[in-house]
Amino acid sequence: MKKKNPAITAVLNFFLPGIGYTYLGSPFFIVTGVAFFACVVLGVATGGEAQSSAPSLAADIGALLVWAAISWEVTNLFNASQQKGGDRVM
């Protein structure tokens, strides 16, 4: 399987949390990414009144940056776990 670019996963997860994992192509990550994205959308839709204070916005951006950094590392681990074409044992 072709190695995935961790920057793409991180950027996708920053702007659409969870969707970056679908880029990895593994059924587990596709289901997990879509489920997380659905939870975020439902949380925003049912969250009630939005508070638009500066500390809240900074905290939200910080959380998205942490989420993007985690997805970067997950992609690196995903790439490391993939076997190279010539190393497969049948």
PyMOL Python script that loads the backbone (N, CA, C, O; Angstrom):
from pymol import cmd

cmd.read_pdbstr("""\
ATOM      1  N   MET A   1       0.852  -1.179   0.000  1.00  0.00           N
ATOM      2  CA  MET A   1       0.000   0.000   0.000  1.00  0.00           C
ATOM      3  C   MET A   1       0.900   1.246   0.000  1.00  0.00           C
ATOM      4  O   MET A   1       1.934   1.277   0.667  1.00  0.00           O
ATOM      5  N   LYS A   2       0.502   2.233  -0.733  1.00  0.00           N
ATOM      6  CA  LYS A   2       1.280   3.467  -0.839  1.00  0.00           C
ATOM      7  C   LYS A   2       1.238   4.235   0.475  1.00  0.00           C
ATOM      8  O   LYS A   2       0.200   4.316   1.131  1.00  0.00           O
ATOM      9  N   LYS A   3       2.396   4.801   0.850  1.00  0.00           N
ATOM     10  CA  LYS A   3       2.456   5.598   2.078  1.00  0.00           C
ATOM     11  C   LYS A   3       1.631   6.865   1.917  1.00  0.00           C
ATOM     12  O   LYS A   3       1.562   7.446   0.833  1.00  0.00           O
ATOM     13  N   LYS A   4       1.015   7.279   2.996  1.00  0.00           N
ATOM     14  CA  LYS A   4       0.159   8.462   2.998  1.00  0.00           C
ATOM     15  C   LYS A   4       0.928   9.658   3.540  1.00  0.00           C
ATOM     16  O   LYS A   4       1.821   9.511   4.374  1.00  0.00           O
ATOM     17  N   ASN A   5       0.574  10.835   3.059  1.00  0.00           N
ATOM     18  CA  ASN A   5       1.216  12.072   3.470  1.00  0.00           C
ATOM     19  C   ASN A   5       0.584  12.562   4.775  1.00  0.00           C
ATOM     20  O   ASN A   5      -0.611  12.856   4.802  1.00  0.00           O
ATOM     21  N   PRO A   6       1.366  12.654   5.860  1.00  0.00           N
ATOM     22  CA  PRO A   6       0.798  13.095   7.137  1.00  0.00           C
ATOM     23  C   PRO A   6       0.297  14.539   7.111  1.00  0.00           C
ATOM     24  O   PRO A   6      -0.596  14.897   7.879  1.00  0.00           O
ATOM     25  N   ALA A   7       0.864  15.368   6.237  1.00  0.00           N
ATOM     26  CA  ALA A   7       0.407  16.764   6.153  1.00  0.00           C
ATOM     27  C   ALA A   7      -1.024  16.839   5.637  1.00  0.00           C
ATOM     28  O   ALA A   7      -1.811  17.666   6.099  1.00  0.00           O
ATOM     29  N   ILE A   8      -1.363  15.980   4.681  1.00  0.00           N
ATOM     30  CA  ILE A   8      -2.737  15.979   4.153  1.00  0.00           C
ATOM     31  C   ILE A   8      -3.713  15.562   5.246  1.00  0.00           C
ATOM     32  O   ILE A   8      -4.765  16.179   5.415  1.00  0.00           O
ATOM     33  N   THR A   9      -3.363  14.520   5.981  1.00  0.00           N
ATOM     34  CA  THR A   9      -4.232  14.067   7.071  1.00  0.00           C
ATOM     35  C   THR A   9      -4.410  15.162   8.111  1.00  0.00           C
ATOM     36  O   THR A   9      -5.522  15.392   8.585  1.00  0.00           O
ATOM     37  N   ALA A  10      -3.322  15.841   8.469  1.00  0.00           N
ATOM     38  CA  ALA A  10      -3.389  16.890   9.487  1.00  0.00           C
ATOM     39  C   ALA A  10      -4.249  18.066   9.026  1.00  0.00           C
ATOM     40  O   ALA A  10      -5.068  18.569   9.794  1.00  0.00           O
ATOM     41  N   VAL A  11      -4.072  18.506   7.787  1.00  0.00           N
ATOM     42  CA  VAL A  11      -4.853  19.645   7.275  1.00  0.00           C
ATOM     43  C   VAL A  11      -6.332  19.288   7.185  1.00  0.00           C
ATOM     44  O   VAL A  11      -7.189  20.081   7.576  1.00  0.00           O
ATOM     45  N   LEU A  12      -6.637  18.093   6.667  1.00  0.00           N
ATOM     46  CA  LEU A  12      -8.036  17.674   6.593  1.00  0.00           C
ATOM     47  C   LEU A  12      -8.667  17.608   7.981  1.00  0.00           C
ATOM     48  O   LEU A  12      -9.799  18.049   8.175  1.00  0.00           O
ATOM     49  N   ASN A  13      -7.932  17.055   8.943  1.00  0.00           N
ATOM     50  CA  ASN A  13      -8.472  16.950  10.297  1.00  0.00           C
ATOM     51  C   ASN A  13      -8.561  18.299  10.992  1.00  0.00           C
ATOM     52  O   ASN A  13      -9.375  18.465  11.901  1.00  0.00           O
ATOM     53  N   PHE A  14      -7.756  19.252  10.595  1.00  0.00           N
ATOM     54  CA  PHE A  14      -7.863  20.586  11.187  1.00  0.00           C
ATOM     55  C   PHE A  14      -9.155  21.261  10.739  1.00  0.00           C
ATOM     56  O   PHE A  14      -9.872  21.850  11.548  1.00  0.00           O
ATOM     57  N   PHE A  15      -9.444  21.169   9.436  1.00  0.00           N
ATOM     58  CA  PHE A  15     -10.620  21.861   8.912  1.00  0.00           C
ATOM     59  C   PHE A  15     -11.907  21.051   9.043  1.00  0.00           C
ATOM     60  O   PHE A  15     -12.978  21.626   9.241  1.00  0.00           O
ATOM     61  N   LEU A  16     -11.821  19.741   8.937  1.00  0.00           N
ATOM     62  CA  LEU A  16     -12.988  18.859   9.074  1.00  0.00           C
ATOM     63  C   LEU A  16     -12.601  17.693   9.993  1.00  0.00           C
ATOM     64  O   LEU A  16     -12.237  16.621   9.509  1.00  0.00           O
ATOM     65  N   PRO A  17     -12.676  17.896  11.306  1.00  0.00           N
ATOM     66  CA  PRO A  17     -12.192  16.882  12.253  1.00  0.00           C
ATOM     67  C   PRO A  17     -12.767  15.499  11.967  1.00  0.00           C
ATOM     68  O   PRO A  17     -13.981  15.310  11.893  1.00  0.00           O
ATOM     69  N   GLY A  18     -11.863  14.545  11.811  1.00  0.00           N
ATOM     70  CA  GLY A  18     -12.241  13.169  11.557  1.00  0.00           C
ATOM     71  C   GLY A  18     -12.129  12.763  10.103  1.00  0.00           C
ATOM     72  O   GLY A  18     -11.829  11.606   9.811  1.00  0.00           O
ATOM     73  N   ILE A  19     -12.359  13.676   9.195  1.00  0.00           N
ATOM     74  CA  ILE A  19     -12.363  13.349   7.771  1.00  0.00           C
ATOM     75  C   ILE A  19     -10.954  13.025   7.264  1.00  0.00           C
ATOM     76  O   ILE A  19     -10.800  12.266   6.307  1.00  0.00           O
ATOM     77  N   GLY A  20      -9.952  13.582   7.885  1.00  0.00           N
ATOM     78  CA  GLY A  20      -8.579  13.282   7.470  1.00  0.00           C
ATOM     79  C   GLY A  20      -8.243  11.811   7.571  1.00  0.00           C
ATOM     80  O   GLY A  20      -7.428  11.306   6.799  1.00  0.00           O
ATOM     81  N   TYR A  21      -8.861  11.113   8.515  1.00  0.00           N
ATOM     82  CA  TYR A  21      -8.582   9.689   8.671  1.00  0.00           C
ATOM     83  C   TYR A  21      -9.128   8.862   7.512  1.00  0.00           C
ATOM     84  O   TYR A  21      -8.617   7.777   7.234  1.00  0.00           O
ATOM     85  N   THR A  22     -10.143   9.351   6.844  1.00  0.00           N
ATOM     86  CA  THR A  22     -10.663   8.614   5.693  1.00  0.00           C
ATOM     87  C   THR A  22      -9.630   8.567   4.571  1.00  0.00           C
ATOM     88  O   THR A  22      -9.637   7.653   3.746  1.00  0.00           O
ATOM     89  N   TYR A  23      -8.743   9.558   4.547  1.00  0.00           N
ATOM     90  CA  TYR A  23      -7.673   9.608   3.551  1.00  0.00           C
ATOM     91  C   TYR A  23      -6.743   8.401   3.666  1.00  0.00           C
ATOM     92  O   TYR A  23      -6.144   7.986   2.674  1.00  0.00           O
ATOM     93  N   LEU A  24      -6.617   7.834   4.871  1.00  0.00           N
ATOM     94  CA  LEU A  24      -5.720   6.701   5.067  1.00  0.00           C
ATOM     95  C   LEU A  24      -6.206   5.455   4.334  1.00  0.00           C
ATOM     96  O   LEU A  24      -5.402   4.597   3.970  1.00  0.00           O
ATOM     97  N   GLY A  25      -7.501   5.349   4.119  1.00  0.00           N
ATOM     98  CA  GLY A  25      -8.028   4.265   3.311  1.00  0.00           C
ATOM     99  C   GLY A  25      -8.320   2.968   4.035  1.00  0.00           C
ATOM    100  O   GLY A  25      -8.938   2.077   3.452  1.00  0.00           O
ATOM    101  N   SER A  26      -7.906   2.830   5.265  1.00  0.00           N
ATOM    102  CA  SER A  26      -8.187   1.623   6.034  1.00  0.00           C
ATOM    103  C   SER A  26      -9.651   1.645   6.476  1.00  0.00           C
ATOM    104  O   SER A  26     -10.143   2.690   6.901  1.00  0.00           O
ATOM    105  N   PRO A  27     -10.356   0.514   6.385  1.00  0.00           N
ATOM    106  CA  PRO A  27     -11.767   0.501   6.810  1.00  0.00           C
ATOM    107  C   PRO A  27     -11.961   0.999   8.239  1.00  0.00           C
ATOM    108  O   PRO A  27     -12.933   1.699   8.524  1.00  0.00           O
ATOM    109  N   PHE A  28     -11.040   0.643   9.144  1.00  0.00           N
ATOM    110  CA  PHE A  28     -11.137   1.107  10.528  1.00  0.00           C
ATOM    111  C   PHE A  28     -11.083   2.627  10.592  1.00  0.00           C
ATOM    112  O   PHE A  28     -11.905   3.247  11.266  1.00  0.00           O
ATOM    113  N   PHE A  29     -10.128   3.229   9.900  1.00  0.00           N
ATOM    114  CA  PHE A  29      -9.979   4.680   9.946  1.00  0.00           C
ATOM    115  C   PHE A  29     -11.111   5.397   9.222  1.00  0.00           C
ATOM    116  O   PHE A  29     -11.504   6.494   9.621  1.00  0.00           O
ATOM    117  N   ILE A  30     -11.636   4.795   8.170  1.00  0.00           N
ATOM    118  CA  ILE A  30     -12.765   5.407   7.471  1.00  0.00           C
ATOM    119  C   ILE A  30     -13.977   5.481   8.392  1.00  0.00           C
ATOM    120  O   ILE A  30     -14.604   6.532   8.521  1.00  0.00           O
ATOM    121  N   VAL A  31     -14.302   4.359   9.030  1.00  0.00           N
ATOM    122  CA  VAL A  31     -15.458   4.328   9.935  1.00  0.00           C
ATOM    123  C   VAL A  31     -15.238   5.253  11.123  1.00  0.00           C
ATOM    124  O   VAL A  31     -16.143   5.990  11.513  1.00  0.00           O
ATOM    125  N   THR A  32     -14.041   5.218  11.699  1.00  0.00           N
ATOM    126  CA  THR A  32     -13.730   6.067  12.846  1.00  0.00           C
ATOM    127  C   THR A  32     -13.797   7.543  12.477  1.00  0.00           C
ATOM    128  O   THR A  32     -14.365   8.341  13.224  1.00  0.00           O
ATOM    129  N   GLY A  33     -13.227   7.914  11.341  1.00  0.00           N
ATOM    130  CA  GLY A  33     -13.226   9.312  10.906  1.00  0.00           C
ATOM    131  C   GLY A  33     -14.621   9.841  10.643  1.00  0.00           C
ATOM    132  O   GLY A  33     -14.963  10.943  11.071  1.00  0.00           O
ATOM    133  N   VAL A  34     -15.431   9.055   9.936  1.00  0.00           N
ATOM    134  CA  VAL A  34     -16.800   9.489   9.630  1.00  0.00           C
ATOM    135  C   VAL A  34     -17.623   9.577  10.913  1.00  0.00           C
ATOM    136  O   VAL A  34     -18.414  10.505  11.080  1.00  0.00           O
ATOM    137  N   ALA A  35     -17.440   8.619  11.814  1.00  0.00           N
ATOM    138  CA  ALA A  35     -18.182   8.648  13.083  1.00  0.00           C
ATOM    139  C   ALA A  35     -17.793   9.870  13.919  1.00  0.00           C
ATOM    140  O   ALA A  35     -18.660  10.525  14.497  1.00  0.00           O
ATOM    141  N   PHE A  36     -16.501  10.177  13.984  1.00  0.00           N
ATOM    142  CA  PHE A  36     -16.066  11.344  14.747  1.00  0.00           C
ATOM    143  C   PHE A  36     -16.601  12.630  14.123  1.00  0.00           C
ATOM    144  O   PHE A  36     -17.056  13.528  14.832  1.00  0.00           O
ATOM    145  N   PHE A  37     -16.544  12.715  12.792  1.00  0.00           N
ATOM    146  CA  PHE A  37     -17.066  13.891  12.110  1.00  0.00           C
ATOM    147  C   PHE A  37     -18.556  14.055  12.392  1.00  0.00           C
ATOM    148  O   PHE A  37     -19.024  15.165  12.644  1.00  0.00           O
ATOM    149  N   ALA A  38     -19.297  12.959  12.352  1.00  0.00           N
ATOM    150  CA  ALA A  38     -20.734  13.016  12.640  1.00  0.00           C
ATOM    151  C   ALA A  38     -20.988  13.490  14.072  1.00  0.00           C
ATOM    152  O   ALA A  38     -21.913  14.263  14.318  1.00  0.00           O
ATOM    153  N   CYS A  39     -20.169  13.026  15.010  1.00  0.00           N
ATOM    154  CA  CYS A  39     -20.310  13.480  16.408  1.00  0.00           C
ATOM    155  C   CYS A  39     -20.032  14.973  16.536  1.00  0.00           C
ATOM    156  O   CYS A  39     -20.729  15.671  17.272  1.00  0.00           O
ATOM    157  N   VAL A  40     -19.023  15.465  15.828  1.00  0.00           N
ATOM    158  CA  VAL A  40     -18.705  16.897  15.872  1.00  0.00           C
ATOM    159  C   VAL A  40     -19.856  17.706  15.285  1.00  0.00           C
ATOM    160  O   VAL A  40     -20.260  18.717  15.859  1.00  0.00           O
ATOM    161  N   VAL A  41     -20.382  17.269  14.149  1.00  0.00           N
ATOM    162  CA  VAL A  41     -21.494  17.986  13.515  1.00  0.00           C
ATOM    163  C   VAL A  41     -22.719  17.981  14.422  1.00  0.00           C
ATOM    164  O   VAL A  41     -23.365  19.014  14.601  1.00  0.00           O
ATOM    165  N   LEU A  42     -23.040  16.824  14.993  1.00  0.00           N
ATOM    166  CA  LEU A  42     -24.182  16.756  15.907  1.00  0.00           C
ATOM    167  C   LEU A  42     -23.964  17.612  17.151  1.00  0.00           C
ATOM    168  O   LEU A  42     -24.897  18.247  17.644  1.00  0.00           O
ATOM    169  N   GLY A  43     -22.738  17.629  17.653  1.00  0.00           N
ATOM    170  CA  GLY A  43     -22.430  18.453  18.817  1.00  0.00           C
ATOM    171  C   GLY A  43     -22.583  19.933  18.538  1.00  0.00           C
ATOM    172  O   GLY A  43     -23.090  20.684  19.372  1.00  0.00           O
ATOM    173  N   VAL A  44     -22.145  20.349  17.369  1.00  0.00           N
ATOM    174  CA  VAL A  44     -22.288  21.756  16.990  1.00  0.00           C
ATOM    175  C   VAL A  44     -23.755  22.092  16.739  1.00  0.00           C
ATOM    176  O   VAL A  44     -24.232  23.154  17.138  1.00  0.00           O
ATOM    177  N   ALA A  45     -24.465  21.183  16.078  1.00  0.00           N
ATOM    178  CA  ALA A  45     -25.869  21.438  15.747  1.00  0.00           C
ATOM    179  C   ALA A  45     -26.761  21.484  16.979  1.00  0.00           C
ATOM    180  O   ALA A  45     -27.729  22.243  17.013  1.00  0.00           O
ATOM    181  N   THR A  46     -26.450  20.688  17.979  1.00  0.00           N
ATOM    182  CA  THR A  46     -27.299  20.630  19.177  1.00  0.00           C
ATOM    183  C   THR A  46     -26.673  21.335  20.370  1.00  0.00           C
ATOM    184  O   THR A  46     -27.174  21.226  21.489  1.00  0.00           O
ATOM    185  N   GLY A  47     -25.586  22.056  20.141  1.00  0.00           N
ATOM    186  CA  GLY A  47     -24.844  22.674  21.232  1.00  0.00           C
ATOM    187  C   GLY A  47     -25.517  23.861  21.880  1.00  0.00           C
ATOM    188  O   GLY A  47     -25.008  24.383  22.872  1.00  0.00           O
ATOM    189  N   GLY A  48     -26.617  24.296  21.368  1.00  0.00           N
ATOM    190  CA  GLY A  48     -27.283  25.444  21.957  1.00  0.00           C
ATOM    191  C   GLY A  48     -26.674  26.747  21.489  1.00  0.00           C
ATOM    192  O   GLY A  48     -26.163  26.843  20.374  1.00  0.00           O
ATOM    193  N   GLU A  49     -26.734  27.739  22.342  1.00  0.00           N
ATOM    194  CA  GLU A  49     -26.217  29.059  21.985  1.00  0.00           C
ATOM    195  C   GLU A  49     -24.702  29.049  21.934  1.00  0.00           C
ATOM    196  O   GLU A  49     -24.038  28.499  22.813  1.00  0.00           O
ATOM    197  N   ALA A  50     -24.166  29.664  20.896  1.00  0.00           N
ATOM    198  CA  ALA A  50     -22.713  29.754  20.760  1.00  0.00           C
ATOM    199  C   ALA A  50     -22.200  30.941  21.553  1.00  0.00           C
ATOM    200  O   ALA A  50     -22.817  32.006  21.570  1.00  0.00           O
ATOM    201  N   GLN A  51     -21.083  30.749  22.199  1.00  0.00           N
ATOM    202  CA  GLN A  51     -20.438  31.854  22.911  1.00  0.00           C
ATOM    203  C   GLN A  51     -19.281  32.320  22.041  1.00  0.00           C
ATOM    204  O   GLN A  51     -18.438  31.518  21.637  1.00  0.00           O
ATOM    205  N   SER A  52     -19.240  33.593  21.758  1.00  0.00           N
ATOM    206  CA  SER A  52     -18.201  34.097  20.867  1.00  0.00           C
ATOM    207  C   SER A  52     -17.201  34.954  21.633  1.00  0.00           C
ATOM    208  O   SER A  52     -17.050  36.145  21.363  1.00  0.00           O
ATOM    209  N   SER A  53     -16.531  34.341  22.577  1.00  0.00           N
ATOM    210  CA  SER A  53     -15.509  35.071  23.317  1.00  0.00           C
ATOM    211  C   SER A  53     -14.135  34.676  22.786  1.00  0.00           C
ATOM    212  O   SER A  53     -13.963  33.577  22.257  1.00  0.00           O
ATOM    213  N   ALA A  54     -13.184  35.546  22.922  1.00  0.00           N
ATOM    214  CA  ALA A  54     -11.843  35.300  22.401  1.00  0.00           C
ATOM    215  C   ALA A  54     -11.182  34.082  23.036  1.00  0.00           C
ATOM    216  O   ALA A  54     -10.607  33.274  22.308  1.00  0.00           O
ATOM    217  N   PRO A  55     -11.235  33.909  24.355  1.00  0.00           N
ATOM    218  CA  PRO A  55     -10.597  32.710  24.928  1.00  0.00           C
ATOM    219  C   PRO A  55     -11.212  31.415  24.405  1.00  0.00           C
ATOM    220  O   PRO A  55     -10.507  30.422  24.229  1.00  0.00           O
ATOM    221  N   SER A  56     -12.511  31.419  24.157  1.00  0.00           N
ATOM    222  CA  SER A  56     -13.161  30.221  23.640  1.00  0.00           C
ATOM    223  C   SER A  56     -12.661  29.915  22.229  1.00  0.00           C
ATOM    224  O   SER A  56     -12.410  28.755  21.902  1.00  0.00           O
ATOM    225  N   LEU A  57     -12.516  30.931  21.400  1.00  0.00           N
ATOM    226  CA  LEU A  57     -12.017  30.748  20.050  1.00  0.00           C
ATOM    227  C   LEU A  57     -10.577  30.247  20.074  1.00  0.00           C
ATOM    228  O   LEU A  57     -10.215  29.353  19.309  1.00  0.00           O
ATOM    229  N   ALA A  58      -9.765  30.817  20.942  1.00  0.00           N
ATOM    230  CA  ALA A  58      -8.377  30.379  21.055  1.00  0.00           C
ATOM    231  C   ALA A  58      -8.295  28.930  21.520  1.00  0.00           C
ATOM    232  O   ALA A  58      -7.456  28.169  21.038  1.00  0.00           O
ATOM    233  N   ALA A  59      -9.150  28.551  22.442  1.00  0.00           N
ATOM    234  CA  ALA A  59      -9.168  27.169  22.922  1.00  0.00           C
ATOM    235  C   ALA A  59      -9.610  26.218  21.810  1.00  0.00           C
ATOM    236  O   ALA A  59      -9.070  25.120  21.679  1.00  0.00           O
ATOM    237  N   ASP A  60     -10.588  26.640  21.013  1.00  0.00           N
ATOM    238  CA  ASP A  60     -11.045  25.807  19.901  1.00  0.00           C
ATOM    239  C   ASP A  60      -9.943  25.614  18.869  1.00  0.00           C
ATOM    240  O   ASP A  60      -9.741  24.503  18.379  1.00  0.00           O
ATOM    241  N   ILE A  61      -9.237  26.669  18.540  1.00  0.00           N
ATOM    242  CA  ILE A  61      -8.144  26.562  17.571  1.00  0.00           C
ATOM    243  C   ILE A  61      -7.022  25.709  18.139  1.00  0.00           C
ATOM    244  O   ILE A  61      -6.418  24.914  17.419  1.00  0.00           O
ATOM    245  N   GLY A  62      -6.744  25.866  19.411  1.00  0.00           N
ATOM    246  CA  GLY A  62      -5.729  25.038  20.063  1.00  0.00           C
ATOM    247  C   GLY A  62      -6.094  23.563  20.024  1.00  0.00           C
ATOM    248  O   GLY A  62      -5.241  22.712  19.773  1.00  0.00           O
ATOM    249  N   ALA A  63      -7.357  23.264  20.272  1.00  0.00           N
ATOM    250  CA  ALA A  63      -7.814  21.872  20.222  1.00  0.00           C
ATOM    251  C   ALA A  63      -7.689  21.315  18.810  1.00  0.00           C
ATOM    252  O   ALA A  63      -7.304  20.159  18.631  1.00  0.00           O
ATOM    253  N   LEU A  64      -8.010  22.128  17.807  1.00  0.00           N
ATOM    254  CA  LEU A  64      -7.874  21.676  16.420  1.00  0.00           C
ATOM    255  C   LEU A  64      -6.411  21.444  16.043  1.00  0.00           C
ATOM    256  O   LEU A  64      -6.102  20.516  15.295  1.00  0.00           O
ATOM    257  N   LEU A  65      -5.518  22.277  16.554  1.00  0.00           N
ATOM    258  CA  LEU A  65      -4.087  22.086  16.290  1.00  0.00           C
ATOM    259  C   LEU A  65      -3.578  20.803  16.940  1.00  0.00           C
ATOM    260  O   LEU A  65      -2.780  20.076  16.350  1.00  0.00           O
ATOM    261  N   VAL A  66      -4.043  20.530  18.156  1.00  0.00           N
ATOM    262  CA  VAL A  66      -3.658  19.285  18.824  1.00  0.00           C
ATOM    263  C   VAL A  66      -4.202  18.095  18.040  1.00  0.00           C
ATOM    264  O   VAL A  66      -3.496  17.106  17.844  1.00  0.00           O
ATOM    265  N   TRP A  67      -5.449  18.183  17.594  1.00  0.00           N
ATOM    266  CA  TRP A  67      -6.058  17.117  16.798  1.00  0.00           C
ATOM    267  C   TRP A  67      -5.268  16.893  15.506  1.00  0.00           C
ATOM    268  O   TRP A  67      -5.062  15.748  15.102  1.00  0.00           O
ATOM    269  N   ALA A  68      -4.832  17.957  14.865  1.00  0.00           N
ATOM    270  CA  ALA A  68      -4.049  17.835  13.634  1.00  0.00           C
ATOM    271  C   ALA A  68      -2.691  17.190  13.923  1.00  0.00           C
ATOM    272  O   ALA A  68      -2.225  16.359  13.143  1.00  0.00           O
ATOM    273  N   ALA A  69      -2.057  17.560  15.030  1.00  0.00           N
ATOM    274  CA  ALA A  69      -0.762  16.971  15.397  1.00  0.00           C
ATOM    275  C   ALA A  69      -0.907  15.482  15.700  1.00  0.00           C
ATOM    276  O   ALA A  69      -0.049  14.684  15.323  1.00  0.00           O
ATOM    277  N   ILE A  70      -1.980  15.111  16.371  1.00  0.00           N
ATOM    278  CA  ILE A  70      -2.219  13.699  16.658  1.00  0.00           C
ATOM    279  C   ILE A  70      -2.424  12.931  15.355  1.00  0.00           C
ATOM    280  O   ILE A  70      -1.892  11.833  15.188  1.00  0.00           O
ATOM    281  N   SER A  71      -3.188  13.501  14.440  1.00  0.00           N
ATOM    282  CA  SER A  71      -3.425  12.804  13.175  1.00  0.00           C
ATOM    283  C   SER A  71      -2.139  12.676  12.358  1.00  0.00           C
ATOM    284  O   SER A  71      -1.968  11.701  11.626  1.00  0.00           O
ATOM    285  N   TRP A  72      -1.240  13.644  12.476  1.00  0.00           N
ATOM    286  CA  TRP A  72       0.062  13.568  11.812  1.00  0.00           C
ATOM    287  C   TRP A  72       0.823  12.339  12.325  1.00  0.00           C
ATOM    288  O   TRP A  72       1.371  11.562  11.543  1.00  0.00           O
ATOM    289  N   GLU A  73       0.845  12.183  13.641  1.00  0.00           N
ATOM    290  CA  GLU A  73       1.555  11.045  14.234  1.00  0.00           C
ATOM    291  C   GLU A  73       0.874   9.717  13.915  1.00  0.00           C
ATOM    292  O   GLU A  73       1.551   8.716  13.679  1.00  0.00           O
ATOM    293  N   VAL A  74      -0.456   9.701  13.908  1.00  0.00           N
ATOM    294  CA  VAL A  74      -1.184   8.481  13.562  1.00  0.00           C
ATOM    295  C   VAL A  74      -0.851   8.072  12.129  1.00  0.00           C
ATOM    296  O   VAL A  74      -0.684   6.886  11.846  1.00  0.00           O
ATOM    297  N   THR A  75      -0.755   9.039  11.234  1.00  0.00           N
ATOM    298  CA  THR A  75      -0.403   8.731   9.847  1.00  0.00           C
ATOM    299  C   THR A  75       1.003   8.162   9.763  1.00  0.00           C
ATOM    300  O   THR A  75       1.243   7.219   9.009  1.00  0.00           O
ATOM    301  N   ASN A  76       1.936   8.721  10.525  1.00  0.00           N
ATOM    302  CA  ASN A  76       3.297   8.174  10.543  1.00  0.00           C
ATOM    303  C   ASN A  76       3.300   6.744  11.065  1.00  0.00           C
ATOM    304  O   ASN A  76       4.003   5.890  10.524  1.00  0.00           O
ATOM    305  N   LEU A  77       2.521   6.472  12.109  1.00  0.00           N
ATOM    306  CA  LEU A  77       2.425   5.106  12.633  1.00  0.00           C
ATOM    307  C   LEU A  77       1.760   4.180  11.626  1.00  0.00           C
ATOM    308  O   LEU A  77       2.167   3.029  11.467  1.00  0.00           O
ATOM    309  N   PHE A  78       0.740   4.684  10.949  1.00  0.00           N
ATOM    310  CA  PHE A  78       0.061   3.911   9.906  1.00  0.00           C
ATOM    311  C   PHE A  78       1.042   3.538   8.802  1.00  0.00           C
ATOM    312  O   PHE A  78       1.077   2.392   8.356  1.00  0.00           O
ATOM    313  N   ASN A  79       1.835   4.507   8.364  1.00  0.00           N
ATOM    314  CA  ASN A  79       2.824   4.250   7.312  1.00  0.00           C
ATOM    315  C   ASN A  79       3.860   3.240   7.772  1.00  0.00           C
ATOM    316  O   ASN A  79       4.254   2.363   7.004  1.00  0.00           O
ATOM    317  N   ALA A  80       4.303   3.353   9.011  1.00  0.00           N
ATOM    318  CA  ALA A  80       5.319   2.440   9.539  1.00  0.00           C
ATOM    319  C   ALA A  80       4.781   1.018   9.653  1.00  0.00           C
ATOM    320  O   ALA A  80       5.541   0.058   9.533  1.00  0.00           O
ATOM    321  N   SER A  81       3.480   0.875   9.883  1.00  0.00           N
ATOM    322  CA  SER A  81       2.911  -0.463  10.050  1.00  0.00           C
ATOM    323  C   SER A  81       2.652  -1.162   8.726  1.00  0.00           C
ATOM    324  O   SER A  81       2.450  -2.376   8.698  1.00  0.00           O
ATOM    325  N   GLN A  82       2.655  -0.421   7.638  1.00  0.00           N
ATOM    326  CA  GLN A  82       2.410  -1.012   6.327  1.00  0.00           C
ATOM    327  C   GLN A  82       3.647  -1.786   5.880  1.00  0.00           C
ATOM    328  O   GLN A  82       4.776  -1.305   5.977  1.00  0.00           O
ATOM    329  N   GLN A  83       3.404  -2.975   5.397  1.00  0.00           N
ATOM    330  CA  GLN A  83       4.522  -3.783   4.906  1.00  0.00           C
ATOM    331  C   GLN A  83       4.932  -3.300   3.528  1.00  0.00           C
ATOM    332  O   GLN A  83       4.103  -2.869   2.726  1.00  0.00           O
ATOM    333  N   LYS A  84       6.211  -3.382   3.276  1.00  0.00           N
ATOM    334  CA  LYS A  84       6.709  -3.033   1.942  1.00  0.00           C
ATOM    335  C   LYS A  84       6.369  -4.165   0.986  1.00  0.00           C
ATOM    336  O   LYS A  84       6.239  -5.320   1.390  1.00  0.00           O
ATOM    337  N   GLY A  85       6.226  -3.818  -0.284  1.00  0.00           N
ATOM    338  CA  GLY A  85       5.801  -4.780  -1.294  1.00  0.00           C
ATOM    339  C   GLY A  85       6.611  -6.061  -1.325  1.00  0.00           C
ATOM    340  O   GLY A  85       6.031  -7.135  -1.483  1.00  0.00           O
ATOM    341  N   GLY A  86       7.932  -5.995  -1.180  1.00  0.00           N
ATOM    342  CA  GLY A  86       8.767  -7.178  -1.250  1.00  0.00           C
ATOM    343  C   GLY A  86       8.865  -7.953   0.053  1.00  0.00           C
ATOM    344  O   GLY A  86       9.402  -9.061   0.056  1.00  0.00           O
ATOM    345  N   ASP A  87       8.376  -7.425   1.141  1.00  0.00           N
ATOM    346  CA  ASP A  87       8.521  -8.054   2.454  1.00  0.00           C
ATOM    347  C   ASP A  87       7.326  -8.896   2.864  1.00  0.00           C
ATOM    348  O   ASP A  87       7.283  -9.392   3.990  1.00  0.00           O
ATOM    349  N   ARG A  88       6.372  -9.065   1.993  1.00  0.00           N
ATOM    350  CA  ARG A  88       5.152  -9.801   2.360  1.00  0.00           C
ATOM    351  C   ARG A  88       5.436 -11.285   2.447  1.00  0.00           C
ATOM    352  O   ARG A  88       6.141 -11.849   1.610  1.00  0.00           O
ATOM    353  N   VAL A  89       4.885 -11.900   3.459  1.00  0.00           N
ATOM    354  CA  VAL A  89       5.023 -13.352   3.649  1.00  0.00           C
ATOM    355  C   VAL A  89       3.702 -13.983   3.285  1.00  0.00           C
ATOM    356  O   VAL A  89       2.646 -13.563   3.758  1.00  0.00           O
ATOM    357  N   MET A  90       3.767 -14.993   2.442  1.00  0.00           N
ATOM    358  CA  MET A  90       2.519 -15.665   2.034  1.00  0.00           C
ATOM    359  C   MET A  90       2.397 -17.000   2.701  1.00  0.00           C
ATOM    360  O   MET A  90       1.417 -17.712   2.483  1.00  0.00           O
TER     361      MET A  90
END
""", "prot")
cmd.dss("prot")
cmd.show_as("cartoon", "prot")
cmd.util.cbc("prot")
cmd.orient("prot")
